[in-house]
Amino acid sequence: MTNSIQNNDFRRRTIRIHKTLDKKIDEYKKEELLSNWTQATIDLIKKGFEKVKEEQKKW
């Protein structure tokens, strides 16, 4: 049961990451600042680290 819950949670987070990346890419394309995934990925990773730090504080 726990494995199933963890897998569903992982799946949801993965989908959320892809949607966020797609949104970032669209923003950069509109601004004509970037035509690839590099900066969008870097921004997402930074946000991810910030969220991890926040979660660690809760523990």
Biopython code that builds the backbone (N, CA, C, O; Angstrom):
import numpy as np
from Bio.PDB.StructureBuilder import StructureBuilder

atoms = [
    (1, "MET", "N", (0.824, -1.195, 0.000)),
    (1, "MET", "CA", (0.000, 0.000, 0.000)),
    (1, "MET", "C", (0.869, 1.261, 0.000)),
    (1, "MET", "O", (0.610, 2.196, -0.757)),
    (2, "THR", "N", (1.884, 1.282, 0.838)),
    (2, "THR", "CA", (2.746, 2.466, 0.903)),
    (2, "THR", "C", (3.482, 2.672, -0.405)),
    (2, "THR", "O", (3.642, 3.807, -0.855)),
    (3, "ASN", "N", (3.932, 1.589, -1.021)),
    (3, "ASN", "CA", (4.620, 1.694, -2.309)),
    (3, "ASN", "C", (3.725, 2.348, -3.342)),
    (3, "ASN", "O", (4.168, 3.207, -4.104)),
    (4, "SER", "N", (2.476, 1.943, -3.365)),
    (4, "SER", "CA", (1.517, 2.498, -4.317)),
    (4, "SER", "C", (1.334, 3.996, -4.081)),
    (4, "SER", "O", (1.288, 4.777, -5.031)),
    (5, "ILE", "N", (1.232, 4.385, -2.833)),
    (5, "ILE", "CA", (1.075, 5.802, -2.497)),
    (5, "ILE", "C", (2.317, 6.579, -2.904)),
    (5, "ILE", "O", (2.213, 7.672, -3.462)),
    (6, "GLN", "N", (3.498, 6.020, -2.626)),
    (6, "GLN", "CA", (4.750, 6.686, -2.996)),
    (6, "GLN", "C", (4.868, 6.808, -4.505)),
    (6, "GLN", "O", (5.305, 7.843, -5.009)),
    (7, "ASN", "N", (4.486, 5.764, -5.237)),
    (7, "ASN", "CA", (4.549, 5.802, -6.697)),
    (7, "ASN", "C", (3.606, 6.863, -7.254)),
    (7, "ASN", "O", (3.969, 7.604, -8.168)),
    (8, "ASN", "N", (2.403, 6.937, -6.709)),
    (8, "ASN", "CA", (1.449, 7.955, -7.155)),
    (8, "ASN", "C", (1.972, 9.355, -6.868)),
    (8, "ASN", "O", (1.845, 10.254, -7.700)),
    (9, "ASP", "N", (2.560, 9.537, -5.691)),
    (9, "ASP", "CA", (3.126, 10.832, -5.324)),
    (9, "ASP", "C", (4.263, 11.198, -6.272)),
    (9, "ASP", "O", (4.346, 12.335, -6.735)),
    (10, "PHE", "N", (5.136, 10.238, -6.559)),
    (10, "PHE", "CA", (6.251, 10.469, -7.484)),
    (10, "PHE", "C", (5.730, 10.832, -8.866)),
    (10, "PHE", "O", (6.246, 11.742, -9.514)),
    (11, "ARG", "N", (4.711, 10.117, -9.310)),
    (11, "ARG", "CA", (4.123, 10.374, -10.628)),
    (11, "ARG", "C", (3.557, 11.791, -10.699)),
    (11, "ARG", "O", (3.772, 12.503, -11.679)),
    (12, "ARG", "N", (2.829, 12.198, -9.648)),
    (12, "ARG", "CA", (2.263, 13.546, -9.614)),
    (12, "ARG", "C", (3.349, 14.613, -9.630)),
    (12, "ARG", "O", (3.227, 15.619, -10.330)),
    (13, "ARG", "N", (4.407, 14.396, -8.862)),
    (13, "ARG", "CA", (5.508, 15.368, -8.832)),
    (13, "ARG", "C", (6.201, 15.444, -10.183)),
    (13, "ARG", "O", (6.567, 16.531, -10.631)),
    (14, "THR", "N", (6.386, 14.303, -10.837)),
    (14, "THR", "CA", (7.033, 14.281, -12.149)),
    (14, "THR", "C", (6.201, 15.049, -13.164)),
    (14, "THR", "O", (6.736, 15.838, -13.942)),
    (15, "ILE", "N", (4.902, 14.820, -13.155)),
    (15, "ILE", "CA", (4.010, 15.531, -14.078)),
    (15, "ILE", "C", (4.071, 17.032, -13.795)),
    (15, "ILE", "O", (4.121, 17.840, -14.722)),
    (16, "ARG", "N", (4.069, 17.402, -12.511)),
    (16, "ARG", "CA", (4.132, 18.811, -12.128)),
    (16, "ARG", "C", (5.438, 19.447, -12.618)),
    (16, "ARG", "O", (5.434, 20.580, -13.099)),
    (17, "ILE", "N", (6.547, 18.724, -12.497)),
    (17, "ILE", "CA", (7.844, 19.232, -12.962)),
    (17, "ILE", "C", (7.806, 19.481, -14.459)),
    (17, "ILE", "O", (8.259, 20.525, -14.928)),
    (18, "HIS", "N", (7.267, 18.525, -15.216)),
    (18, "HIS", "CA", (7.203, 18.688, -16.671)),
    (18, "HIS", "C", (6.323, 19.879, -17.051)),
    (18, "HIS", "O", (6.670, 20.646, -17.949)),
    (19, "LYS", "N", (5.199, 20.032, -16.379)),
    (19, "LYS", "CA", (4.316, 21.168, -16.670)),
    (19, "LYS", "C", (5.013, 22.483, -16.354)),
    (19, "LYS", "O", (4.902, 23.450, -17.108)),
    (20, "THR", "N", (5.728, 22.516, -15.238)),
    (20, "THR", "CA", (6.448, 23.731, -14.854)),
    (20, "THR", "C", (7.530, 24.058, -15.865)),
    (20, "THR", "O", (7.698, 25.216, -16.246)),
    (21, "LEU", "N", (8.272, 23.035, -16.304)),
    (21, "LEU", "CA", (9.308, 23.258, -17.317)),
    (21, "LEU", "C", (8.698, 23.797, -18.600)),
    (21, "LEU", "O", (9.216, 24.746, -19.188)),
    (22, "ASP", "N", (7.604, 23.196, -19.032)),
    (22, "ASP", "CA", (6.949, 23.655, -20.260)),
    (22, "ASP", "C", (6.513, 25.112, -20.128)),
    (22, "ASP", "O", (6.670, 25.900, -21.060)),
    (23, "LYS", "N", (5.963, 25.467, -18.963)),
    (23, "LYS", "CA", (5.519, 26.842, -18.731)),
    (23, "LYS", "C", (6.711, 27.800, -18.776)),
    (23, "LYS", "O", (6.634, 28.864, -19.391)),
    (24, "LYS", "N", (7.817, 27.416, -18.119)),
    (24, "LYS", "CA", (9.024, 28.251, -18.119)),
    (24, "LYS", "C", (9.549, 28.438, -19.536)),
    (24, "LYS", "O", (9.928, 29.543, -19.925)),
    (25, "ILE", "N", (9.569, 27.360, -20.300)),
    (25, "ILE", "CA", (10.074, 27.429, -21.676)),
    (25, "ILE", "C", (9.224, 28.394, -22.487)),
    (25, "ILE", "O", (9.754, 29.202, -23.249)),
    (26, "ASP", "N", (7.906, 28.313, -22.326)),
    (26, "ASP", "CA", (7.013, 29.234, -23.037)),
    (26, "ASP", "C", (7.298, 30.684, -22.654)),
    (26, "ASP", "O", (7.310, 31.566, -23.513)),
    (27, "GLU", "N", (7.529, 30.930, -21.354)),
    (27, "GLU", "CA", (7.840, 32.288, -20.903)),
    (27, "GLU", "C", (9.108, 32.796, -21.568)),
    (27, "GLU", "O", (9.152, 33.924, -22.058)),
    (28, "TYR", "N", (10.137, 31.961, -21.584)),
    (28, "TYR", "CA", (11.410, 32.383, -22.160)),
    (28, "TYR", "C", (11.300, 32.586, -23.669)),
    (28, "TYR", "O", (11.914, 33.494, -24.227)),
    (29, "LYS", "N", (10.517, 31.737, -24.318)),
    (29, "LYS", "CA", (10.350, 31.898, -25.764)),
    (29, "LYS", "C", (9.646, 33.211, -26.074)),
    (29, "LYS", "O", (9.997, 33.902, -27.031)),
    (30, "LYS", "N", (8.645, 33.556, -25.253)),
    (30, "LYS", "CA", (7.926, 34.811, -25.454)),
    (30, "LYS", "C", (8.876, 35.990, -25.297)),
    (30, "LYS", "O", (8.795, 36.971, -26.035)),
    (31, "GLU", "N", (9.767, 35.879, -24.334)),
    (31, "GLU", "CA", (10.713, 36.963, -24.087)),
    (31, "GLU", "C", (11.918, 36.864, -25.018)),
    (31, "GLU", "O", (12.783, 37.740, -25.019)),
    (32, "GLU", "N", (11.970, 35.811, -25.796)),
    (32, "GLU", "CA", (13.067, 35.554, -26.725)),
    (32, "GLU", "C", (14.421, 35.557, -26.028)),
    (32, "GLU", "O", (15.425, 35.980, -26.602)),
    (33, "LEU", "N", (14.441, 35.083, -24.789)),
    (33, "LEU", "CA", (15.693, 35.020, -24.043)),
    (33, "LEU", "C", (16.363, 33.661, -24.186)),
    (33, "LEU", "O", (17.575, 33.526, -24.014)),
    (34, "LEU", "N", (15.558, 32.666, -24.501)),
    (34, "LEU", "CA", (16.093, 31.314, -24.473)),
    (34, "LEU", "C", (15.336, 30.435, -25.447)),
    (34, "LEU", "O", (14.112, 30.522, -25.546)),
    (35, "SER", "N", (16.045, 29.602, -26.155)),
    (35, "SER", "CA", (15.376, 28.714, -27.098)),
    (35, "SER", "C", (15.580, 27.250, -26.718)),
    (35, "SER", "O", (15.237, 26.354, -27.490)),
    (36, "ASN", "N", (16.131, 27.007, -25.545)),
    (36, "ASN", "CA", (16.278, 25.619, -25.095)),
    (36, "ASN", "C", (15.912, 25.488, -23.624)),
    (36, "ASN", "O", (15.452, 26.449, -23.008)),
    (37, "TRP", "N", (16.112, 24.313, -23.065)),
    (37, "TRP", "CA", (15.652, 23.993, -21.721)),
    (37, "TRP", "C", (16.620, 24.436, -20.625)),
    (37, "TRP", "O", (16.266, 24.369, -19.448)),
    (38, "THR", "N", (17.802, 24.874, -20.961)),
    (38, "THR", "CA", (18.845, 25.088, -19.962)),
    (38, "THR", "C", (18.428, 26.011, -18.823)),
    (38, "THR", "O", (18.451, 25.602, -17.662)),
    (39, "GLN", "N", (18.051, 27.234, -19.131)),
    (39, "GLN", "CA", (17.726, 28.193, -18.074)),
    (39, "GLN", "C", (16.469, 27.783, -17.310)),
    (39, "GLN", "O", (16.393, 27.959, -16.094)),
    (40, "ALA", "N", (15.493, 27.240, -18.018)),
    (40, "ALA", "CA", (14.265, 26.788, -17.351)),
    (40, "ALA", "C", (14.587, 25.686, -16.347)),
    (40, "ALA", "O", (14.035, 25.660, -15.247)),
    (41, "THR", "N", (15.477, 24.784, -16.729)),
    (41, "THR", "CA", (15.858, 23.690, -15.840)),
    (41, "THR", "C", (16.600, 24.227, -14.624)),
    (41, "THR", "O", (16.337, 23.806, -13.497)),
    (42, "ILE", "N", (17.517, 25.146, -14.845)),
    (42, "ILE", "CA", (18.276, 25.733, -13.737)),
    (42, "ILE", "C", (17.331, 26.414, -12.749)),
    (42, "ILE", "O", (17.464, 26.230, -11.539)),
    (43, "ASP", "N", (16.387, 27.192, -13.252)),
    (43, "ASP", "CA", (15.424, 27.872, -12.381)),
    (43, "ASP", "C", (14.597, 26.871, -11.581)),
    (43, "ASP", "O", (14.359, 27.062, -10.388)),
    (44, "LEU", "N", (14.162, 25.806, -12.245)),
    (44, "LEU", "CA", (13.344, 24.803, -11.570)),
    (44, "LEU", "C", (14.144, 24.093, -10.482)),
    (44, "LEU", "O", (13.620, 23.829, -9.400)),
    (45, "ILE", "N", (15.402, 23.783, -10.759)),
    (45, "ILE", "CA", (16.252, 23.123, -9.767)),
    (45, "ILE", "C", (16.443, 24.033, -8.551)),
    (45, "ILE", "O", (16.386, 23.567, -7.413)),
    (46, "LYS", "N", (16.668, 25.317, -8.786)),
    (46, "LYS", "CA", (16.821, 26.261, -7.670)),
    (46, "LYS", "C", (15.569, 26.286, -6.809)),
    (46, "LYS", "O", (15.655, 26.271, -5.581)),
    (47, "LYS", "N", (14.402, 26.324, -7.450)),
    (47, "LYS", "CA", (13.144, 26.323, -6.703)),
    (47, "LYS", "C", (12.989, 25.017, -5.931)),
    (47, "LYS", "O", (12.502, 25.005, -4.801)),
    (48, "GLY", "N", (13.408, 23.920, -6.556)),
    (48, "GLY", "CA", (13.333, 22.617, -5.896)),
    (48, "GLY", "C", (14.170, 22.584, -4.633)),
    (48, "GLY", "O", (13.723, 22.082, -3.602)),
    (49, "PHE", "N", (15.391, 23.118, -4.705)),
    (49, "PHE", "CA", (16.253, 23.157, -3.529)),
    (49, "PHE", "C", (15.642, 24.020, -2.430)),
    (49, "PHE", "O", (15.736, 23.685, -1.249)),
    (50, "GLU", "N", (15.021, 25.121, -2.816)),
    (50, "GLU", "CA", (14.371, 25.979, -1.826)),
    (50, "GLU", "C", (13.243, 25.229, -1.125)),
    (50, "GLU", "O", (13.083, 25.329, 0.091)),
    (51, "LYS", "N", (12.460, 24.476, -1.902)),
    (51, "LYS", "CA", (11.353, 23.719, -1.313)),
    (51, "LYS", "C", (11.876, 22.627, -0.392)),
    (51, "LYS", "O", (11.296, 22.374, 0.664)),
    (52, "VAL", "N", (12.975, 21.974, -0.788)),
    (52, "VAL", "CA", (13.564, 20.927, 0.048)),
    (52, "VAL", "C", (14.017, 21.524, 1.379)),
    (52, "VAL", "O", (13.794, 20.933, 2.435)),
    (53, "LYS", "N", (14.648, 22.689, 1.328)),
    (53, "LYS", "CA", (15.093, 23.343, 2.566)),
    (53, "LYS", "C", (13.905, 23.654, 3.467)),
    (53, "LYS", "O", (13.983, 23.482, 4.683)),
    (54, "GLU", "N", (12.798, 24.115, 2.868)),
    (54, "GLU", "CA", (11.597, 24.411, 3.653)),
    (54, "GLU", "C", (11.049, 23.141, 4.296)),
    (54, "GLU", "O", (10.646, 23.152, 5.459)),
    (55, "GLU", "N", (11.035, 22.045, 3.535)),
    (55, "GLU", "CA", (10.532, 20.775, 4.061)),
    (55, "GLU", "C", (11.421, 20.277, 5.195)),
    (55, "GLU", "O", (10.923, 19.740, 6.184)),
    (56, "GLN", "N", (12.738, 20.453, 5.058)),
    (56, "GLN", "CA", (13.661, 19.998, 6.096)),
    (56, "GLN", "C", (13.442, 20.769, 7.393)),
    (56, "GLN", "O", (13.598, 20.209, 8.478)),
    (57, "LYS", "N", (13.084, 22.041, 7.295)),
    (57, "LYS", "CA", (12.829, 22.841, 8.492)),
    (57, "LYS", "C", (11.629, 22.287, 9.257)),
    (57, "LYS", "O", (11.592, 22.345, 10.486)),
    (58, "LYS", "N", (10.646, 21.750, 8.527)),
    (58, "LYS", "CA", (9.448, 21.196, 9.164)),
    (58, "LYS", "C", (9.788, 19.948, 9.971)),
    (58, "LYS", "O", (9.173, 19.673, 11.001)),
    (59, "TRP", "N", (10.780, 19.194, 9.485)),
    (59, "TRP", "CA", (11.156, 17.965, 10.181)),
    (59, "TRP", "C", (11.938, 18.340, 11.413)),
    (59, "TRP", "O", (12.364, 17.462, 12.164)),
]
sb = StructureBuilder()
sb.init_structure("model")
sb.init_model(0)
sb.init_chain("A")
sb.init_seg("    ")
for serial, (resi, resn, name, xyz) in enumerate(atoms, 1):
    if name == "N":
        sb.init_residue(resn, " ", resi, " ")
    sb.init_atom(name, np.array(xyz, "f"), 0.0, 1.0, " ", f" {name:<3s}", serial, name[0])
structure = sb.get_structure()
